[in-house]
Amino acid sequence: MAKWQGAVLALASLVATGCDGESYPKEIPASADVHSYVGACVSIGGERPEGGGGRFLRKRNDGAEFGFSTEAESKAARFVMKPSDIGTYLFRDAEDRHLTSDGNILLRPERLESDVTTVDDEYSPGAEWALEISATDPTYHALRHLDSGRYLAMGGLVEDASEAALVALFPESDCVEFPELTLDAEGDVSPPVFEDGSLFGIVDTHSHLLSNFSFGGGGIFHGAPFHPLGVEHALGDCTPFHGQEGRRDLMGFAFDHGGGPDGLSQEDLLVGFITKQAPRFNHHSDGYPTFTTWPSANISSTHQAQYYK
């Protein structure tokens, strides 16, 4: 009987800690200021408010979802944290999958759709999370799902902040970079100087950074200097708005080509009016990361040519 009881206790211990005998590091990192995780590489640990041992967030169900598991930290998902607003973050794992939710379970989509890609101003992929101090233990964080307002818990999402998981963000390495524009442009600048020593140049003292709000009605002006989901959505392909070869961009076609040596003819204007698209190639539609044609402010009047970085 004693041997049988010992075996049961050993098995219970194994189940509680995970098959490899390790579930949570002994050292729990102190919860830092919620604004200090910009670009951080972390694994997400969670505990129930009533205790019972910590677990790590990892992929499950053939990789379609995330869930907490008692397996070791080495099996935990590694996330890079990208701010989408003040105190809110996107989480992207090492396989370029995203931490999202439908308000109940944790999903792991490969691609994030947005209001831009769906051409739906009300659309949101459920990928933004507000990082907060836990309501039950200030030494931990809590994650609030921005779309639903619900909190990350050990079994999904819950309404009550007091039932939210005690979240610990463990520093990790080997995260993938979140897609972003760089600041590493190179080139030689040779400003001319007049004989009297004065410098000739141009300064831009007035800039319409948010032109997309002023001239964006009906998808006329494509692109934005910022998007919560990143540059892929701020400066993505303009095909949903301007069509293949930019031929639905009639405003740009008329404005950018009308004054040149190959200006628009009456036939061009008539065809455009009847078919609601340009009679010939207008511009390449690809945006980030290739930018074949735009942004190029001197030849494109209907595309955003500025970005917040």
Residue pairs with C-beta under 8 A, 6 or more apart in sequence:
14 21
15 70
16 23
16 53
16 70
17 23
17 53
17 70
18 69
18 70
18 71
18 72
19 71
20 71
20 72
22 72
22 73
23 53
23 54
23 55
23 56
23 70
23 71
23 72
24 45
24 47
24 53
24 54
24 55
24 56
24 73
25 73
25 170
28 45
28 54
28 139
28 140
28 168
29 168
29 169
29 170
29 171
30 139
31 133
31 134
31 138
31 139
31 140
31 141
31 168
31 169
34 87
34 131
34 132
34 133
34 141
35 86
35 87
37 81
37 89
37 131
37 169
38 81
38 82
38 83
39 80
39 81
39 82
39 178
40 80
40 81
40 169
40 171
41 78
41 79
41 80
41 81
41 171
41 172
41 173
41 174
41 175
42 78
42 79
42 81
42 169
42 170
42 171
42 172
43 56
43 57
43 73
43 76
43 77
43 78
43 79
43 169
43 170
43 172
44 56
44 57
44 76
44 77
44 79
44 91
44 143
44 167
44 168
44 169
44 170
45 54
45 55
45 56
45 57
45 76
45 167
45 168
45 169
45 170
46 54
46 55
46 56
46 57
46 68
46 152
46 153
46 154
46 165
46 166
46 167
46 168
47 53
47 54
47 55
47 140
47 154
47 165
47 166
47 168
48 153
48 154
48 165
48 166
49 136
49 137
49 162
49 163
49 164
49 165
49 166
53 70
54 168
55 68
55 69
55 70
55 154
56 68
56 69
56 71
56 72
56 73
56 75
56 76
56 77
57 66
57 67
57 68
57 69
57 76
57 77
57 99
57 106
58 66
58 67
58 68
58 69
58 71
58 75
58 76
58 77
59 65
59 66
59 77
59 93
59 95
59 97
59 108
60 66
60 67
60 69
61 67
63 95
63 97
63 108
64 107
64 108
65 105
65 106
65 107
65 108
66 77
66 99
66 106
66 107
66 108
67 106
68 154
68 155
68 165
69 75
73 170
76 170
76 172
77 93
77 94
78 93
78 94
78 172
78 173
78 174
78 175
79 91
79 92
79 93
79 99
79 175
80 91
80 92
80 175
80 176
80 177
80 178
81 89
81 90
81 91
82 89
82 90
82 92
82 178
82 180
82 230
83 89
83 90
84 90
84 127
84 128
84 228
84 229
85 128
85 228
87 130
87 131
87 132
88 128
88 129
88 130
88 131
88 146
88 228
89 128
89 129
89 131
90 98
90 99
90 127
90 128
90 129
90 178
90 228
90 229
90 230
91 98
91 99
91 127
91 129
92 98
92 99
92 176
92 178
93 99
93 108
93 176
94 174
94 175
94 176
95 176
96 110
96 176
97 108
97 109
97 110
98 108
98 109
98 110
98 112
98 125
98 127
99 106
99 108
99 127
99 129
100 106
100 107
100 108
100 109
100 112
100 125
100 126
100 127
101 107
101 126
101 145
101 147
101 148
101 150
101 157
102 126
103 126
103 145
103 147
103 148
103 150
103 157
104 156
104 157
105 156
105 157
106 152
106 156
106 157
107 126
109 125
112 125
112 127
112 229
112 232
112 233
113 123
113 125
114 123
114 124
114 125
114 227
114 229
114 233
115 121
115 122
115 123
115 124
116 227
116 233
116 236
116 240
117 233
117 236
117 240
119 219
119 240
119 241
124 147
125 229
126 145
126 146
126 147
126 148
127 229
128 145
128 146
128 147
128 228
129 143
129 144
129 145
129 146
129 152
130 143
130 144
130 146
131 141
131 142
131 143
132 141
132 142
132 143
132 144
133 140
133 141
133 142
134 140
134 141
134 142
134 164
134 166
134 167
135 142
135 161
135 162
135 164
136 161
136 162
136 164
136 166
137 166
140 166
140 167
140 168
141 166
141 167
141 168
141 169
142 151
142 152
142 161
142 164
142 165
142 166
142 167
143 151
143 152
143 164
143 165
143 167
144 150
144 151
144 152
144 161
144 164
145 151
145 152
145 157
148 157
149 159
150 157
150 158
150 159
151 157
151 158
151 159
151 160
151 161
151 163
151 164
151 165
152 164
152 165
152 167
153 163
153 164
153 165
154 165
158 164
178 230
179 230
179 231
179 232
179 288
179 289
180 230
180 231
180 309
181 231
181 288
181 307
181 309
183 309
191 199
191 200
191 201
192 199
192 200
193 199
193 200
194 200
207 306
208 214
209 225
209 306
210 224
210 225
211 221
211 304
212 221
212 222
212 223
212 224
212 225
212 304
214 221
215 221
215 302
219 240
219 241
219 242
220 249
220 251
220 302
221 302
221 303
221 304
222 238
222 241
222 242
222 249
222 287
222 302
222 303
222 304
223 234
223 235
223 238
223 287
223 294
223 295
223 303
223 304
224 234
224 235
224 304
225 234
225 304
225 306
225 307
225 308
226 234
226 307
226 308
227 233
227 234
231 288
231 307
232 288
234 288
234 304
234 307
235 287
235 288
235 291
235 295
235 304
235 307
236 287
236 288
237 285
237 286
237 287
238 246
238 249
238 285
238 287
238 294
238 303
239 285
241 248
241 249
242 248
242 249
242 252
242 282
242 283
242 285
242 302
243 249
243 277
243 285
244 285
245 278
245 281
245 282
245 283
245 284
245 285
246 252
246 253
246 278
246 281
246 282
246 283
246 284
246 285
246 293
247 253
247 277
247 278
247 280
247 281
247 282
248 276
248 277
248 278
249 278
249 282
249 283
249 302
250 272
250 276
250 277
250 278
251 301
251 302
252 282
252 283
252 300
252 301
252 302
252 303
253 264
253 272
253 278
253 282
254 264
254 269
254 272
255 301
255 302
256 283
256 299
256 300
256 301
256 302
257 263
257 264
257 282
258 264
267 279
268 278
268 279
271 279
272 278
272 279
283 293
283 294
283 300
284 292
284 293
284 294
286 292
286 293
287 294
293 299
293 300
294 300
294 303
294 305
295 303
295 304
295 305
295 306
296 305
297 305
